[in-house]
Amino acid sequence: MRIIIILFCFITLGLVSQTCGTDEYNRGLINENLEHYNDIENKLQQTLLKKSFKNQSVTIPVVFHILYKTQTENLHDSIIVRQLEVLNRCFNLQNSDTSLLTDTLRDYKGNFNINFELAKYDPNGIPTSGITRTHTKELAYSYYNPRIKYDSTNGKSPWDTRKYLNVWVGELRYGLLGYSQFPGGSPSTDGIVISFRVVGNMLYNWNDEYTDFNQGKVLVHEVGHWLNLYHTWGTEECGDDLVDDTGRQRGPTFPSTNCPDTLMSYCDSTIDRVFVKNYMDYCGDECMVAFTTGQVQRGLSSLWSYREEMINHFENQERIIDNIFFIYPSITSGRISIAFYNVNIQSDYYLYITGVQGNIVKSLKINNSSPLDLNLNFLSSGVYNITITDNKQVLQTEKIVVNHQSPYGGEVLNSHQ
């Protein structure tokens, strides 16, 4: 059996420590317990060798912990939902920007078949939005301590990391965009930390310094690490990412390279080329468009050999009949989206929007479970009820606030696809 010795040897590569802090965060964890991490890698390699990983559609429940000092940092639900949409497109090969791949590169792209869904129940079985919000006194967080991950240190303690993917969102120091914990670290800190400035999938007035990373791909990159994928250059110059089809790479490819199809490798005397347009590089959101087949196989092997309990927990979780739809944003300048869950609409359902006096201002028939985008700009500012019935009984009623001065509900629906 091949023993994979994981030694973290770090080099200074431009913005390596400023863009993604995964290597720096995990370095001490791995070097202090090398045998443990070798065991994890060997198990992963056995799963790969026997091809016992499953490429079936699975769902991973996600909880976003938002740590904020100002209301700008307290990202609206709609932004979190849009970020989740990016994850699901990228991990299911549904992102249209794969058109950037040349005919040759298209042969390398892989599909994880992983769906990410906001948790519907918290660890106590109580219905939840899958989003927690915690006001903090911390100016900013970084990778070199886990303060963001504990209630006791002005952060937020995780939900059971064996059963939920925990994503902490906050202000990070020194231009850091995010970092992940590789499989094998402490369960009390497992998950992903990401800057609030790169969550979502469009240009907002608080992320204009990050125009190369404002389409939600940073979290795609970090989830890749969480699935035991390394940067395409490994952890050192011309290092090994333990994936055969990415090409040996000297270091990160930055947006300034203008997204070439491939680059000649400087690491191999043979004619080897680097697959640039990869989620595990630093080439920018406009250029990061695919995982390779080898990365998918490695990530799935890690998922099924290390995080299977999370999948089983979601699939076996007892369902409670509760809400059937979710509105975002609930405070809007005039447009809303309605997402349905826990319901398969086959017969006719009806949606009514009423004012505080009960007067119906809009109604429509619903005959499927596809998300609805509604333009309510014709309504005056105020509080309204949205009710869905099956023509026999009221199934759910939610309040929304129309405020035409709100920053949400205008451009938020005009996102990158």
Stockholm file with secondary structure:
# STOCKHOLM 1.0

chainA/1-417         MRIIIILFCFITLGLVSQTCGTDEYNRGLINENLEHYNDIENKLQQTLLKKSFKNQSVTIPVVFHILYKTQTENLHDSIIVRQLEVLNRCFNLQNSDTSLLTDTLRDYKGNFNINFELAKYDPNGIPTSGITRTHTKELAYSYYNPRIKYDSTNGKSPWDTRKYLNVWVGELRYGLLGYSQFPGGSPSTDGIVISFRVVGNMLYNWNDEYTDFNQGKVLVHEVGHWLNLYHTWGTEECGDDLVDDTGRQRGPTFPSTNCPDTLMSYCDSTIDRVFVKNYMDYCGDECMVAFTTGQVQRGLSSLWSYREEMINHFENQERIIDNIFFIYPSITSGRISIAFYNVNIQSDYYLYITGVQGNIVKSLKINNSSPLDLNLNFLSSGVYNITITDNKQVLQTEKIVVNHQSPYGGEVLNSHQ
#=GR chainA/1-417 SS CCCCCCCCCCCCCTTHHHHBCHHHHHHHHHHHSHHHHHHHHHHHHHHHHTTCCCCSCEEEEEEEEEEESSTTTSCCHHHHHHHHHHHHHHHTTCCGGGGGSCHHHHTTEECCCEEEEECSBCTTSCBCCSEEEEECCCSCBCTTSCGGGCGGGTSCCCSCTTTSEEEEEECBSTTCCEEECCTTSCTTTCSEEEEGGGCSSSCCTTCTTCGGGCSSHHHHHHHHHHTTCCCTTTTSTTCCCSCTTSCCCSSCCCGGGCCCSEEECSSCSSCCEEECSBTTSCSCTTTCCBEEHHHHHHHHHHHHHHSHHHHHHHHHCCCCCCCCEEEECSEESSEEEEEECSCCCCSCEEEEEECTTCCEEEEEEECSCSCEEEECTTSCSEEEEEEEECSSSEEEEEEEEECTTCSSSSGGGSCCC
#=GC SS_cons         CCCCCCCCCCCCCTTHHHHBCHHHHHHHHHHHSHHHHHHHHHHHHHHHHTTCCCCSCEEEEEEEEEEESSTTTSCCHHHHHHHHHHHHHHHTTCCGGGGGSCHHHHTTEECCCEEEEECSBCTTSCBCCSEEEEECCCSCBCTTSCGGGCGGGTSCCCSCTTTSEEEEEECBSTTCCEEECCTTSCTTTCSEEEEGGGCSSSCCTTCTTCGGGCSSHHHHHHHHHHTTCCCTTTTSTTCCCSCTTSCCCSSCCCGGGCCCSEEECSSCSSCCEEECSBTTSCSCTTTCCBEEHHHHHHHHHHHHHHSHHHHHHHHHCCCCCCCCEEEECSEESSEEEEEECSCCCCSCEEEEEECTTCCEEEEEEECSCSCEEEECTTSCSEEEEEEEECSSSEEEEEEEEECTTCSSSSGGGSCCC
//
